[in-house]
């Protein structure tokens, strides 16, 4: 049995909505497509039938994946978090020790990670290096290009946009 995976309320709701759509609308559409393809005759040479069956298989795989993610989710309400330490859901202002460049990141679940927008997966090297740190602490990140040091300048808890 796998461990719980942290996830924001927003991500949980999005996955739940997608799962509902897949089970109610898309599953029905896939069944209809197979029925239409089956009506075209000999199944051994029916590419439309094969494609419809393959699409149905991919749909069922996605449903199983979403069901697993939802079942193992540890849903975290960021609006109820507070404190001075970096944890899942924290928005952190970091300063690069070498360049002085600042970057703001929010630590989120894998499903909502988007590095270009500052949403960093809790499992990423950067997030793992800052989790547990407080303002003024140094965080050393092991990157393929070498070690990089950041200083934690701010820790706050705001909902990602």
C-alpha positions in Angstrom: 0.0 0.0 0.0 1.4 3.4 -1.0 1.7 6.4 1.3 -0.5 9.4 1.3 0.4 12.0 -1.3 -0.1 15.7 -0.4 -2.4 17.6 -2.6 -4.2 21.0 -2.4 -8.0 21.2 -2.2 -8.0 22.8 -5.7 -6.1 19.9 -7.2 -8.3 17.4 -5.5 -11.4 19.1 -6.8 -10.0 19.2 -10.3 -9.1 15.5 -10.3 -12.5 14.6 -8.9 -14.3 16.6 -11.6 -12.2 15.0 -14.3 -12.9 11.5 -12.9 -16.6 12.2 -12.8 -16.6 13.4 -16.4 -14.6 10.3 -17.5 -16.9 7.9 -15.8 -20.2 9.5 -16.8 -19.7 11.1 -20.2 -16.5 9.7 -21.8 -17.1 6.1 -20.8 -20.5 6.3 -22.4 -19.1 7.9 -25.6 -16.4 5.2 -25.8 -19.0 2.5 -25.5 -21.1 4.1 -28.3 -18.0 4.3 -30.5 -17.4 0.6 -30.1 -21.0 -0.2 -30.8 -20.9 1.9 -34.1 -17.6 0.3 -35.2 -19.0 -3.2 -34.4 -21.9 -2.5 -36.7 -19.5 -2.1 -39.6 -19.0 -5.8 -40.0 -16.1 -8.2 -39.7 -14.2 -7.3 -36.5 -10.9 -9.0 -37.6 -10.4 -6.4 -40.3 -12.1 -3.4 -38.7 -9.6 -0.7 -37.9 -12.3 1.6 -36.5 -13.2 -1.1 -34.0 -9.6 -1.6 -33.0 -9.1 2.1 -32.5 -12.3 2.4 -30.4 -11.2 -0.5 -28.2 -7.8 1.1 -27.8 -9.3 4.4 -26.9 -11.5 2.7 -24.3 -8.5 0.9 -22.8 -6.7 4.3 -22.4 -9.8 5.8 -20.9 -10.1 3.0 -18.3 -6.3 3.4 -17.5 -6.8 7.1 -16.8 -9.8 6.4 -14.6 -7.8 3.9 -12.6 -4.9 6.3 -12.3 -7.3 9.1 -11.1 -9.0 6.8 -8.6 -5.7 5.8 -7.2 -4.5 9.4 -6.9 -7.7 10.5 -5.2 -7.7 7.5 -2.8 -4.1 8.1 -1.7 -4.5 11.9 -1.5 -3.8 13.8 1.7 -5.8 16.9 1.0 -4.3 20.0 2.5 -6.2 23.3 2.9 -3.5 26.0 2.4 -5.7 28.7 3.8 -5.6 26.9 7.2 -1.8 26.7 7.3 0.5 29.1 9.2 3.9 29.1 10.8 7.4 30.1 10.2 8.7 26.8 8.7 8.5 25.8 5.1 6.0 23.0 4.6 3.8 21.8 1.7 1.7 24.7 0.6 4.1 27.4 1.7 5.1 30.2 -0.7 8.7 30.9 -0.2 10.9 33.9 -1.3 14.4 32.6 -1.9 17.6 34.5 -2.6 20.4 32.9 -4.7 23.5 33.1 -2.5 25.8 33.6 -5.6 23.8 36.0 -7.8 21.5 37.7 -5.2 18.6 36.9 -7.6 15.3 36.4 -5.8 12.7 33.8 -6.8 9.3 33.0 -5.3 8.1 29.4 -5.2 5.0 27.7 -3.9 5.4 24.1 -2.9 2.5 22.0 -4.3 1.6 18.4 -5.4 2.9 16.7 -8.5 -0.4 17.3 -10.3 -0.3 21.1 -10.1 3.5 21.6 -10.4 4.3 24.3 -13.0 7.9 25.5 -12.6 7.5 28.3 -15.1 4.9 29.8 -12.8 6.7 29.1 -9.6 4.7 26.1 -8.6 7.2 23.5 -7.5 6.5 19.8 -6.7 7.2 18.9 -3.1 9.3 16.0 -4.4 11.6 18.3 -6.4 15.2 18.8 -5.2 14.5 22.5 -4.6 11.4 21.9 -2.5 13.1 19.1 -0.6 16.0 21.4 0.3 13.8 24.2 1.7 11.1 22.1 3.5 11.7 22.5 7.3 13.7 25.7 6.9 12.8 29.1 8.4 13.5 32.7 7.4 17.3 33.3 7.5 18.2 29.6 7.0 20.3 28.5 4.1 19.2 25.7 1.8 21.6 23.8 -0.4 20.2 22.2 -3.5 22.0 19.4 -5.2 21.6 19.9 -9.0 23.1 18.1 -11.9 25.2 21.1 -12.5 26.4 21.2 -8.9 25.3 22.6 -5.6 23.4 25.8 -5.3 22.7 27.7 -2.1 19.6 29.8 -1.4 18.6 31.8 1.6 15.0 31.7 2.8 13.8 35.4 2.9 10.0 34.9 3.5 7.6 32.1 4.3 3.9 32.7 3.8 0.8 30.7 3.1 -1.3 32.0 0.2 -3.4 30.2 -2.3 -1.6 29.7 -5.6 -3.2 31.7 -8.4 
